[in-house]
């Protein structure tokens, strides 16, 4: 009966000693002591072949034979010679390991690129639609103002009205008119005091409304910015400048006079400002 030390079995199966011991325990396969050195734990060739079959491992054919009957002084040299499989099997095993490593590297690279694309998409989505909270505050303003007369008609809720009046009107006073690009592809003109206005973009009423403003915020499909009318000799004139800051950088550009503030011109300016802030 030919016995193979557990160290040789580990090399032939391509596993570490701990894994081999777990396999033996799971398969209920006992080990055998070496006849010349009781410190060596061995397996027979059928036992090794059974383990290789259970776990899908390839063994060289023929299996390297140990020398149980060799003199006691020569077992280390004989075992070392017997434990080395043929060069062809080593090359095949090495090639198989290289293929597995290359496959794992490709999978890790693919996952890293997927995560990077997802992070970039979320970052661009956050930059393109930062205006979600603003329309709600502007559109809710008319409702809040229309609900004011109710405390005057009912004497009981007067304390609640006096508590809300010092804080909420102050926040409304600082709100700017808003031109917003909606999800349906249309543009809305929102006034802090009157709510959504029935204005047709680029119409005479549109330019009259803009001429009555001193500042407004534009949130279009290609970006956003704030605008204000220029001052000359202490008075406002019908000339506008656009401003936006992003990631510690700011950009201010001349927007033009009121009659030039068409939707196409505003979208073009939003794209220009965003490109200047994001280009290194």
PyMOL commands that set and color helices and strands:
alter all, ss='L'
color gray80, all
select helices_A, chain A and resi 6-13+17-27+45-54+75-83+87-128+132-146+149-153+158-173+204-211+258-260+263-278
alter helices_A, ss='H'
color red, helices_A
select strands_A, chain A and resi 3-5+32-33+41-44+177-181+187-191+195-197+215-219+224-232+235-246+249-257
alter strands_A, ss='S'
color yellow, strands_A
deselect
rebuild
show_as cartoon
